[in-house]
Amino acid sequence: MTTFFDRLADRIADIDSIVSVGLDPDTDRLPEAVRDADLPRWEFNRRIIDATHEHAAVFKPNAAFYEDSDGWQALEKTVEHAQEKGVPVLLDAKRADIGNTSRQYAKVLDSVDAITLNPFLGRDALAPFLDREEAGCFLLCRTSNPGGADVQELELADGNLVYERVADLASEWNTNDNVGLVVGATTPEELRAVRERVPDLPFLVPGVGAQGGDAEAAATHATAENGAGLVNSTRGIIFSGEDSESAFDEAAGDAAKDLKERLNQYR
């Protein structure tokens, strides 16, 4: 079976891009041009997808922006449209729970290609996702938010830090070759250290846009030995044209292309 990361590596090679375009249609920031649509978030995403798909290795909608009745409809149409354009969809949901709850959460992988997961409930909580051999599973490791250090940099009894142990566990759990890690560009030294620790795991690297992360470190360390890996930008792409109401999608396309070219300097 061809894994998600095999397919991702092929797409990256085909379009020469490791850019993940985040699709977080904050209703407070949607342009007037889409606000009168039946599903404004869908109309916004449709135009963003059409403008950026040539530069997007994946599209990454965050579930938090769709958790209402109209939102789920918008997300379903978004996923279908992205996949029709030939772009896989990574759902940023940070799921994991006990037993039957995780099995219910994992059903979303019938529709999307990959998902982000919270590893802190352990292997049994992740099993319904990891057992989907065809799906990609990105485990939170060293996240891009400042408070990530509160837990992720705690020292364990064996001298390892929590995020280092997560990386080791992810490698152990990668029996189906479908496990990756979320490691932020806002902590470039940790990003480099995790890459050295697990050279075979693809990374999803957030934080290079509005969070001001290190683009060079992100591009250098995102991809695994098989060529799969992603650098995400959300607000820096989809809201790059906020001052240009009618041409917001063109601005997003330009921003995605610019990020692709900037990252490719260091790959």
C-alpha positions, -999 to +999 in steps of 0.1 A: +000+000+000+012+035-009+013+056+023+002+092+027+038+102+031+048+085-001+020+104-019+031+136-002+067+131-013+055+126-049+034+158-048+062+178-033+085+166-061+059+173-088+052+209-077+085+217-060+069+229-029+066+220+008+041+247+015+010+238+036-017+264+032-038+267+064-075+272+058-088+289+089-116+312+077-121+334+107-155+348+102-145+382+117-118+386+090-137+374+059-138+399+031-171+416+021-168+399-013-179+365+003-200+375+033-233+374+014-227+339+001-248+310+014-217+295+030-192+324+034-164+302+047-168+278+018-168+306-007-137+321+009-119+287+009-130+279-027-113+311-039-082+305-018-079+270-031-083+280-067-056+307-063-031+287-043-034+250-053-005+251-077+018+260-048+002+239-020+016+205-010-014+202+012-043+222+025-047+223+063-081+233+076-082+237+114-113+221+128-119+249+153-131+272+125-158+248+114-175+235+145-211+246+138-237+233+113-228+257+085-191+252+093-192+214+088-209+219+055-182+244+045-155+220+056-170+191+037-172+211+005-137+225+011-122+190+015-139+178-017-128+208-037-092+206-025-090+169-034-106+175-068-076+199-074-053+170-066-042+184-032-044+162-001-061+176+030-045+175+065-071+182+092-056+201+121-078+187+149-053+175+176-075+145+184-070+116+208-092+102+235-100+069+252-114+038+235-146+043+216-142+081+215-110+079+195-126+053+172-153+078+165-128+106+159-108+085+136-138+081+112-129+115+098-100+098+080-126+083+057-127+119+042-094+136+048-059+124+041-041+132+073-047+145+108-029+161+137-030+142+170-023+148+207+001+120+219-003+126+257-029+100+262-006+073+249-005+046+222-039+031+229-056+065+224-038+069+190-044+033+178-075+040+158-056+066+138-023+048+136-040+017+124-052+035+093-022+026+072-031+049+043-035+080+065-009+105+078-007+111+116+012+141+128+018+140+166+023+172+186+060+173+196+074+208+201+047+233+192+051+268+180+032+286+208+053+302+237+035+281+263+046+249+247+077+250+268+056+247+300+052+209+295+072+200+264+106+211+279+102+195+313+130+171+321+122+135+327+140+111+351+162+097+323+175+132+314+154+135+282+129+164+278+093+156+272+093+166+235+124+144+230+106+114+245+076+121+223+098+121+192+113+087+203+078+073+209+066+085+175+095+066+159+086+035+179+049+038+169+057+043+132+052+006+123+029+016+094+052+044+081+024+069+087+037+089+116+050+124+115+056+152+141+045+188+146+076+208+154+074+246+153+097+270+134+096+294+164+121+271+182+147+264+155+173+248+178+147+223+190+136+218+154+171+209+144+176+186+174+144+167+167+153+162+131+187+147+141+169+125+165+143+111+141+156+115+105+129+093+090+098+111+103+082+139+082+075+171+101+047+196+099+064+229+108+040+257+117+049+293+127+067+308+097+040+333+089+023+355+114+042+339+143+076+350+128+093+316+129+126+308+112+119+300+076+154+288+069+153+263+098+118+252+088+128+245+052+161+228+061+146+204+087+109+198+076+115+170+052+124+134+062+147+111+043+120+102+018+113+138+009+080+143+028+076+172+051+056+205+053+060+241+063+026+257+071+015+293+068-021+303+074-028+339+081+003+350+062-013+335+031-051+336+033-053+370+049-024+386+030-050+405+008-071+419+036-066+454+022-077+443-012-113+431-007-121+419-043-086+405-051-079+387-017-075+354-036-049+368-060-030+381-030-031+347-014-018+331-045+011+355-046+018+349-010+018+311-014+042+314-044+065+338-025+067+314+005+074+285-018+102+303-034+116+315-001+116+280+014+131+265-018+162+286-012+171+264+017+159+230+007 
